[in-house]
Amino acid sequence: MPSTRGWDMGSRNRSIRFKIFLLLLLPLLSLSALWGFVLNLTMGDAQSLLRAGTLYRTIGVASTDLGLQLQAERVRSSEALTTRELTEALGGQRARTDQSVGEFRQAVTDAGDAVDTLRRPLGTLMGALDRLDSIRADIDNGLSSRLSGLNEYNRILDSIFMLYDHLVTVSDLSILQQAASLQAMGMAREYIAREHALTVGALADGRLTEPETAAFTEYAASRKFLHARGLAGLDVTLRRPYEQVFASEPFQAFVIMEARVIRTGAPPPEAAGWTETIDRLISQLDGHGLAASEMLAVRTSEAATTTVVKIAIAGGVGLIAVLASIIISVRFGRRLAAELGGLRAAAVELSEQRLPSIVERLRKGEDVDVRKEAKAIKVSGSAEITDVARAFGSAQRTAVTAAVGQAALRRGVGQVFLNLARRKQGLLHRQLALLDGMQRRTHDPDQLEELFRLDHLTTRMRRHAESLIVLSGSTPGRAWRKPVPVIDIVRAAVAEVEDYTRVTVETMPVSAFDGGAAADLTHLLAELIENATIYSPPDTQVNVRGDQVSNGYAIEIEDKGLGLAAAEYAAVNTLLADPPEFDLADSDRLGLFVVARLAARHGIKVLLRRSPFGGTAAIVLVPREMVTEQTALTAGDSGEEMAALPSRTRKKALAVVTSGTHAGLPRRVRQAGLSPRLKDKQPERREQPEPPAQRSPDEVRDLFSAFQRGTQRAREEAKDEGDK
């Protein structure tokens, strides 16, 4: 099972072209294997027929001649066994037999690999031929009886006939049947020769022993059986010559004499008649046997040729079919792969280029024509491919329509944000104006404290309204023509934070930022400072420091909270570097979205990291093109610096330069708003002791009267600047 799953997992990652190739390869391999199997079978039949022809021309012919010579030598040996005389005729016959044995051995060599199926019968025959010399020696020395000597030759001839049985290895049933029938007729002829050899020896001494008579009777019975069997199996063409022989006078005379020998147990009375009849009969049988063997060999050759032709036709047609199947399969496979490749290219182009381009255009606020952009995917091919293409086209139209709808929805939501924010902003400005009037008319310290708190909350609400305007994609609208000092922007941002008393602004190098971005920078810093105060313990300080760097001006806001995990810092910094579309469901990060939008608008880089104290340090890098050198400004010119800000912001920023509070209200520091030149000309005064916890009504009135005079002067200066 694991290997199967591994193959399955591996195959899932393959290309469509590869899978189509595998799909076509399997049936093609099966077809090729089937064609090879059928070709192998037919070739086996052809090789069997060709091998049979080779065996007949070599071993078959040589073994037939060897059998005839052994039969002749057996007859001469029968006479010698009876008379105990070695004649020249016997010696000459032995020489001819030895020559035939040599030719047979050479024929075996010439047959080559064709004799592989004849190893066993050939081994038996070769072993019998090796005993031929010992058989002759026993005959020459008078050690063998007539019947035993003849039986030795019979065993050699039995080995030859056993070889004949294995020579017929063709798969053609008709040829095999005819060969078997001819084999039976040849064996019957051998039994006639055995009868003749036994009778020739008996004619020499005029008697047959009882074992010899029994052997003769057995030979005759076997001969009759084989003749009947052979004739029954031969076809008309091969059977007719044998029928003519059986109807001839020599065969009829032989049958009569054979029956007489069996009946009387004595050899025929006339030796010349027996010999002449046998010679004529054997001559006819040998002639017909040779003609039948040649005819059968021709049939075998013709069958082999026909089979080869059939193999060539079948193999050629099969090969053509296989090649045609391969060509057609490869062609259709390539065509299908091309169609699928075109569909894949169209789908990839849709998903990776067209739809992202449309979404990007929608993000930029461009109008998108659904009919023009949702073009049909042009793919030709089979019905299924075109159906899938149409389905992709429908999905494309649906996706474009949904994207346009989402963009319209986002624009609608942004417009709602903008409308609500503008309305809220207008109400807040009116509320601030009312608060200014109420503060000017009020002298009660408790009421002034409540009005100041309400003023602070209104300022924060104004910043939240501006956040909605930023999220809607618009700009708040506040801007200044002249550069605004950095310290003013930082103090104004701190003044918009609820827990501003925990914020410490350290000394910063004198510099100024572009007035067009002052409101956005104030908003950005206020969001970061407020975030630092919210996520740090209430008894800790939030430090704000700044410094000029090679790439601009860096402002660092550091708290002493618990900080974030490394993955959370990475996620937040990714959002700040590349702000995504605002997600209405992700309201927990509203401030970060605002900071990211403001930073992206002016090319400001914002980075959050873990501070050495364990909290979080937010670094704001303002680019150099937004920074203006203000060498004439000093850290003590707070009154002049804050003149660049609107009255409301200046009033809140004044609270930041205070060094203490009373019941939540700021407490002025003497000369905090004076320039260093004025400070030098003032007479030295002793350090006033810390006021008591409860001030008199006159002291409180004087304090807020001074505060009101300062705010009034700031409004007049701001009005004069606006008139300019």
ABEGO torsion letter per residue (X at the ends): XAAAAAAAAAAAABBAAAAAAAAAAAAAAAAAAAAAAAAAAAAAAAAAAAAAAAAAABAAAAAAAAAAAAAAAAAAAAAAAAAGBBBAAAAAAAAAAAAAAAAAAAAAAAAEAAAAAAAAAAAAAAAAAAAAAAAAAAAAAGABBAAAAAAAAAAAAAAAAAAAAAABABABAAAAAAAAAAAAAAAAAAAAAAAAAAAAAAAAAGBBBAAAAAAAAAAAAAAAAAAAAAAAABBAAAAAAAAAAAABAAAAAAAAAAAAAAAAGBBBABAAAAAAAAAAAAAAAAAAAAAAAAAAAAAAAAAAAAAAAAAAAAAAAAAAAAAAAAAAAAAAAAAAAAAAAAAAAAAAAAAAAAAAAAAAAAAAGBBBBAAAABBBBBBBEBAAAAAAAAAAAAAAAAAAAAAAAAAAAAAAAAAAAAAAAAAAAAAAAAAAAAAAAAAAABABAAAAAAAAAAAAAAAAAAAAAAAAAAAAGBBAGBBBABBBBAAAAAAAAAAABABAAABBBBBBBBBBBBAAAAAAAAAAAAAAAAAAAAABBAABBBBBBBBBBAAEBBBBBBBABAEBBAAAAAAAAAAAABBBBBBAABAAAAAAAAAAAAAAAAGBBBBBBBBAAGBBBBBBBBBAAABBBBAABBAABAAAAAAABBAAAAAAAAAAABABBBGGBBBBBBGAABBAAAAAABBBBBBBBBBBABBBAAAAAAAAAAAAAAAAAAAAAAAAAAAX
